[in-house]
Amino acid sequence: MAKKNTLTQTPPYAVEQAIQRLGANLRTARLRRNLTIEEVADKIGTGPRAVSDAEQGKITTGIVVYTALLWAYDLHDPMENLADPANDEAGLAMSTRRERARPEKTEELDSDF
Protein backbone atom coordinates (compact mmCIF):
# COMPACT_ATOMS: atom_id res chain seq x y z
CA MET A 1 0.00 0.00 0.00
CA ALA A 2 1.35 3.44 -0.94
CA LYS A 3 2.45 5.73 1.83
CA LYS A 4 0.18 8.75 2.36
CA ASN A 5 1.87 12.13 1.82
CA THR A 6 1.08 14.00 5.02
CA LEU A 7 3.47 16.86 4.23
CA THR A 8 1.06 18.40 1.72
CA GLN A 9 -1.96 17.65 3.89
CA THR A 10 -0.64 18.83 7.25
CA PRO A 11 2.76 20.47 6.89
CA PRO A 12 4.64 21.74 9.92
CA TYR A 13 3.16 25.04 11.07
CA ALA A 14 6.37 26.99 10.38
CA VAL A 15 6.49 25.63 6.82
CA GLU A 16 2.87 26.51 6.16
CA GLN A 17 3.36 30.03 7.50
CA ALA A 18 6.53 30.59 5.45
CA ILE A 19 4.78 29.53 2.22
CA GLN A 20 1.77 31.73 2.97
CA ARG A 21 4.06 34.68 3.72
CA LEU A 22 5.95 34.06 0.45
CA GLY A 23 2.66 33.98 -1.45
CA ALA A 24 1.51 37.25 0.09
CA ASN A 25 4.88 38.84 -0.70
CA LEU A 26 4.66 37.67 -4.32
CA ARG A 27 1.16 39.15 -4.62
CA THR A 28 2.43 42.46 -3.26
CA ALA A 29 5.33 42.40 -5.75
CA ARG A 30 2.92 41.80 -8.63
CA LEU A 31 0.55 44.55 -7.58
CA ARG A 32 3.37 47.06 -7.08
CA ARG A 33 4.45 46.35 -10.64
CA ASN A 34 0.85 46.89 -11.80
CA LEU A 35 0.73 43.45 -13.45
CA THR A 36 -2.25 41.17 -13.81
CA ILE A 37 -2.15 37.50 -12.91
CA GLU A 38 -2.56 36.69 -16.60
CA GLU A 39 0.43 38.86 -17.60
CA VAL A 40 2.67 37.19 -15.03
CA ALA A 41 1.43 33.73 -16.00
CA ASP A 42 2.32 34.45 -19.63
CA LYS A 43 5.76 35.70 -18.64
CA ILE A 44 6.64 32.56 -16.67
CA GLY A 45 4.89 30.18 -19.07
CA THR A 46 2.10 28.83 -16.91
CA GLY A 47 -1.59 29.36 -16.38
CA PRO A 48 -3.21 31.99 -14.18
CA ARG A 49 -4.34 29.30 -11.73
CA ALA A 50 -0.73 28.45 -10.80
CA VAL A 51 0.06 32.11 -10.11
CA SER A 52 -3.11 32.52 -8.07
CA ASP A 53 -2.37 29.36 -6.08
CA ALA A 54 1.17 30.56 -5.34
CA GLU A 55 -0.11 33.95 -4.18
CA GLN A 56 -2.53 32.17 -1.85
CA GLY A 57 0.36 30.18 -0.43
CA LYS A 58 -1.02 26.81 -1.43
CA ILE A 59 1.35 24.16 -0.14
CA THR A 60 0.84 21.95 -3.19
CA THR A 61 2.10 24.59 -5.63
CA GLY A 62 5.42 23.52 -7.11
CA ILE A 63 8.65 25.23 -6.16
CA VAL A 64 9.24 25.98 -9.84
CA VAL A 65 6.21 28.31 -9.83
CA TYR A 66 7.43 30.17 -6.75
CA THR A 67 10.95 30.43 -8.17
CA ALA A 68 9.69 31.60 -11.57
CA LEU A 69 7.60 34.29 -9.90
CA LEU A 70 10.63 35.47 -7.97
CA TRP A 71 12.49 35.61 -11.29
CA ALA A 72 9.64 37.52 -12.97
CA TYR A 73 9.88 40.21 -10.30
CA ASP A 74 13.70 40.18 -10.30
CA LEU A 75 13.72 38.91 -6.72
CA HIS A 76 15.39 35.54 -7.35
CA ASP A 77 18.99 36.39 -6.32
CA PRO A 78 18.57 35.12 -2.73
CA MET A 79 17.51 31.72 -4.13
CA GLU A 80 21.11 31.10 -5.18
CA ASN A 81 22.21 31.12 -1.54
CA LEU A 82 19.43 28.98 -0.07
CA ALA A 83 20.85 25.94 1.73
CA ASP A 84 24.40 26.85 0.69
CA PRO A 85 26.64 24.29 2.43
CA ALA A 86 29.21 27.01 3.10
CA ASN A 87 26.65 28.85 5.26
CA ASP A 88 25.43 25.75 7.13
CA GLU A 89 27.14 26.34 10.47
CA ALA A 90 25.39 23.47 12.25
CA GLY A 91 26.10 21.04 9.42
CA LEU A 92 29.73 22.11 9.20
CA ALA A 93 30.21 21.67 12.94
CA MET A 94 28.62 18.23 12.84
CA SER A 95 30.68 17.09 9.85
CA THR A 96 33.98 18.10 11.42
CA ARG A 97 33.16 16.04 14.51
CA ARG A 98 32.51 12.96 12.39
CA GLU A 99 35.61 13.22 10.22
CA ARG A 100 38.11 10.45 10.71
CA ALA A 101 41.53 11.25 12.14
CA ARG A 102 43.13 9.04 9.49
CA PRO A 103 41.93 8.22 6.02
CA GLU A 104 40.52 4.76 5.53
CA LYS A 105 42.94 2.20 4.14
CA THR A 106 42.11 1.54 0.53
CA GLU A 107 42.95 -1.64 -1.25
CA GLU A 108 45.50 -1.15 -3.97
CA LEU A 109 44.70 -2.50 -7.37
CA ASP A 110 46.69 -5.49 -8.47
CA SER A 111 48.33 -4.71 -11.78
CA ASP A 112 49.43 -8.31 -12.27
CA PHE A 113 47.24 -9.68 -15.08
N, C-alpha and C positions, 0 to 999 in steps of 0.2 A: 504494500500500500504506500502511495506517495506521501511524503512528509508535507504537512500543511505549512505554508509560509506565513508565520505569525508576524514577521517584521512589517509587512505591508498592511496587516490588519490592526495590529496594536504595537506600533513602534515605541521605543523608549520615549518618555515625555520630552526629554531634551532634544532628541532628534526631530520629533514632530514640531516642536516650537521653532527650531532652527530653520526647517523647511518652510514653515508658514511665514517666518520673518523674511526669508529670502524671497518668497513669492510677493509679499507686500512691497519689498524694496524694488523688485523688478517692475511691479505695476507703477510705482512712483516714478521710476526711471523712464518708463514708456510715456506716461502722462506729461512729464516735464519736457519731453522731446516732441510733444504734440503729435504722437503717432497713434494710429488705430491698431487694434489687435490684428486686423487683416493685413495691414502694412508690414507689421513685424513678422507675422507668420510667413508672408511672401519672402521677406528678406532672409529668413533662416531656413526656408524650404519645408515648411510644415503647414498644418492646418490651424485655423483659429482656435479650435478646441484645445490643442496642445498648449498654446500660449495662455489661454484662459485657465486651464488646469494648473499650469505652473504658477500663475499669479495668485491662484487660490491656495497654493501650497499643498497641492494634492501629493501625497506620499508615493503614489504609484506612477507619477510622471517621471520619465527617464532623465537621467543626469545629462544626457546629450541636449535635451531641450533647455534645461537650466543653463548649461554652459553656452549654448548657442545664443540665448537671450543676453547673457553677460557680454558675449562678443558683439552682438548687435548694438549694444549701448556703450561699447568700448570700455567695459568694466571687467574684462576677463584677465587682466594681468595678474591679480592675486591668485588665480587658479594655478599658475605655474609653480607656486611655492607651497601649495597644499600638500601636506604629508611628506614634505622634503626630508629625507633621512638625515641630512646635515643639521636640521633644526629639531630633531627628535631627541631632546635631552634625556628623557626617561629611557628610551630605547638604546641610546648610545651608552648610558651608564650600565644598563643591564647586559649589553653585549660585551662590554669590557670585563665584566665580572665572570662571564662564561668562557672567555678566551683561554685557550690552553697555554700553559707556560712553555711547552715545547711543541713543535709541530709533530703531527702523527707520523709514524714511520710508514713509508710507502714501499711497496714491493717494487724492486727494480725489474725491468723487463729483461728477459733472457734473450740475448741476441744470437744464441747458438741454435741454428736451424738444422 
